[in-house]
Amino acid sequence: MKNEKRKTGIEPKVFFPPLIIVGILCWLTVRDLDAANVVINAVFSYVTNVWGWAFEWYMVVMLFGWFWLVFGPYAKKRLGNEPPEFSTASWIFMMFASCTSAAVLFWGSIEIYYYISTPPFGLEPNSTGAKELGLAYSLFHWGPLPWATYSFLSVAFAYFFFVRKMEVIRP
C-alpha cells in the first residue's frame, strides 16, 4: 500500500454542502419556528419509533464485532511497526476516560433522573418500574455497548493512521 499524503486544508466538496444544508435548515427554523417544531418532532418520532430497533441491533452487532476483534483471528495483530507506546491497561483506561468523560459531565449524573421523572412506555413517574427503566437506559448509554462501538470503530481509524500512514482521513 502506498503512503498517501493529503492536504489538511478545507476541501470545498466536503465542507460547503453540509454548511449550505445547515444554513438552510437554520433559516427555515428561524423563519417559522412553529412549523419547524412540528417537522422536527415528526422526524424524531419517525426515526425513534420506526427505526429505533435498528439502532439497538447496530449496537449489539458492534459488541459482537468487538468480541470478534478481541478473541478472533486478529486478536494478536499489531497495527504499525513501532513498539506500543502505552501498556494495555493504560490504553483501556485512556479509552474509558476519553469515551465517557465529556458526556458524563453533561448527562451521566442526570440521565437516570430524567428517565425516572419522564419514563417512556406509559410508566408512572417516580415508580419502581420507572427507576428500573432509568437504570437500564443509562447502562445502555454508558455501558459496554457504546464502549464496544467506540473501540471497534477506533480500530478502523488506527488502521489508516498506523498502517496506511495517512495523516488525514477524508473521502
N, C-alpha and C positions, 0 to 999 in steps of 0.2 A: 504494500500500500504506500502510495506516495505521500510525502509530507505536504499537507495542504495549508497554505497561508491565506488568510482572508483579511481584508481591511476591517478596521474596527469603527469606522465612521457610520453615519446614518445611511441606510440603504432606502431610497425612496419607495421601492415596491413593497418593502416590509413595514415602513413607518407611516406613510401617508394614508393608505386605505383604512386602517383602524382609526387613525386620527380623524379622518373625514366622517366615518360612521359614528364615532363617539360624539363628534361635534354636532352632527345632525340630530342624534338622539337627545343630546342636551338641549339643543334649540327647540325641538318639539316638546320636550318636557317643560321647559320654561314658558313656552307659548301657551300650552293648555295643560295645566297641572292635573286637573280632574280626569281628563281623557287619558293622560299618561299613566295616572294611578290605576285606572281601570285596565289598561293594556298590560301594565307590569304585573298586576295581580292575576290577570288571566293567564299570562305566560308562565308565571311562577306556579300557579295551580296546575296547569297542564304538565309542566316539567316534573313537578314533585308527585302528582297523582298518577300520571301515565307512565313516566319513566323512572320513578324512584327505585323500582325493583332492579333496573339495570345498573344504577349506581351502587347498590348494595352488592350485587353479584360481581361487579367490577372489583370492588374491594376484596371480596373473597377470592377471586381469581388472582389478584395481586399477592394475597397471602400465600396461596399455593405456589405461585411463581417464586416468591421469596424462599419458601422451603425447598423448591427445586434448585435454586441457586446455591443455597447453603449446604444442602445434603446431596445434590446431584452430581453429575459428571464434571461440572465446572467449579466445584467447591474449592479445590486447591489451586486453581488457575490464578496466576498473578497478572494484574494489569500493569504493563510497563516493565522496564528492565531494572529500575533502581530498587534498592532495599527499602522496606517500609520505613516511613518517617516516624510513625507512631505505632505503639503496640495495639493489639486487637482490642484490649479493654479500653484504651484511650479512644479508639475510633468509635466504639459502642457508646461511650459516654458523650463524645462530641456529637454524634448523630442524634442521640436522645435530647441533648440540650438544644441543639440548633433546630430540631423539628418541633419542639414544643415551647420553647421559652417565650417567644414573642406572642404567640397565640394564647398561651396560658395566662399571660399578664392581662389580656383583654377578656377572654371568655372562660378560662379554666375555673375560676372561682365562682362565677355566677351562672354558668350554664345549667347546673343541676337545679338551682332555684328557679330558673326560667321555666324549665320543664315541669317543676312541681307546681308553680303558680298558674301556668297556662298549658296544661297537658293536652296532647292530641288524643284522638280516638274517643272523644266524649267522656273522658275520665273526670272525676270530681277533683277540682283544685285542692291541693294540700292533703289528698287522701293517701292511703298506703300504696295503692296502685300507681298514683302519680309519682310518689317517691321512688318506687321500684323502677318505673319507666325513666325517671330523671337520671338515676344512676346508670341504667343500661345505655341510654343515649349518650351520656358523657363518656362511657367506656368505648362506645363505637367511634366517637370523635377523637378521643385522646389515648386509645389503647393500641393493641398490636396491629389492628388493620391499617390505620394510617401510617404507622411506623414501617410496616412491611411495604406499603405502597411507595413511601419516600425512598427507602433503601433499595427497592427493586429498580425504580427509575434512576436512582443515582448511579447504578452500575452502567446504564446506557451512557450517561454523561461521562463517567470515568473512562469508559472505553474510548470515546472520542478525544478526551483530553490527554490520557496517558499512553494509549496505544497508537492512535492515529495522529497524535501530536497537534491537534487542531486547537488554536488559541480561541477561536470564535466559532460557535455552533449556530449557524443560520441556514435558512433554506437557500 
